[in-house]
């Protein structure tokens, strides 16, 4: 069965949706999105994802055309039509169609169901490598569609045998291109608290870890990486994914560590209870 | 007659073009464009616009699917179908459809014909007002679709009774949201030479002025504005448009000056010879 999507009130197969060429997402990069999964047929952390989408829309001055209560049945409808037990959902909202190619009239809202693309097993087993890039995303706390930077770095990442990029600026690290970062230093879990997109998985991991770890949400320096016993990244799709090399630096012995494994197991257990 | 557009080899009325939802322009803001007019049925400064589009595409690692020679007849076809003596053309190229929502496979190229929206007469007669914003566009020299900043400032601009924004950083001015800036200081024409999109109209005006003015292409400071007898902005659509207020500063006596008028007249004469 095809995957279905909702576009301004109409539900059709995703590959039949066509966005007109005066859309401000296309013409002016004026768009925001969010992305989340279902587990056991239910949207995982639905309250948190919706709240973030709502905040992003507010920050971009785009009024949401649907309430949370109106949106949930649409998700359930799209899931049912997919014929799958679980799907990924993507919200995409743009500035809408602009007759003059610049003025916002009515936003366009898309809700798309998609197949889930799991992160490959080998990445959990061996950990990933990331390159460094001096950069802070504009309005990092808003889940806008602005990913020019990582797209331009794609070949550099590939040539370095890496999988992603870690942004830093003025000696301070912030986030990977589409995920957050944690350092394990002894019994402390350290994660940046500014210039980042506040990940729902980041927050979930902080909750799941708080009984056993000292949590430090604070500015984190590049030099803090030298102290780290483990580093991992968190996101909707990556869950808890170990990072073993950052630029020229090997993290500790370059192996996936026990804390990353333990937190991934806790995360799996938590999603299983959904 | 409707306006027509070209999309990956197919020509249809513009309002029938639908871009699929896995397009990286939509999903990731990964797109570039260009925009130019015909005068007397011919694309004005075609060589310069094409060269800029080509450079922008290169900088974004997107291979152009058409040569200049293949593109020109498409423009002529679109113009003829419009039934208009002159049109605006918009190139729009994105990272194309990405099954995984991030990887570039084949770019999408659109060539759209559009009605020309002339800048209102009153703006030439009275000059425009702009607000100030501390900002430099990422990759300013590339005509990417990244216009989040000005879209977010739209209501601030309106509330200030202004028409646009002048970007500056560390005391240095660069450009308006979609056009270049010139200062007239005595017999000198001063225009920023970095952190800008190198406008074709900017270059045309520099050519048209060089016999009678001393040209200074250099970093320009906010404080240089105090010295200016006139300020104007240039772009494809604005041509030579006087600016009479910048933030709280009135330029000279707040009236449209003779140099702006003279250069606009020269520009009109030049386009008339097309």
Interface residues (C-beta under 8 A of the other chain):
Chain A: X5 X14 X15 X17 X18 X19 X20 X21 X23 X24 X25 X26 X27 X28 X29 X30 X31 X33 X60 X61 X90 X92 X94 X95 X100 X101 X102 X103 X104 X110 X112 X114 X117 X138 X139 X144 X145 X146 X147 X148 X149 X150 X151 X152 X154 X155
Chain B: X5 X14 X15 X17 X18 X19 X20 X21 X23 X24 X25 X26 X27 X28 X29 X30 X31 X33 X60 X61 X90 X92 X94 X95 X100 X101 X102 X103 X104 X110 X112 X114 X117 X138 X139 X144 X145 X146 X147 X148 X149 X150 X151 X152 X154 X155
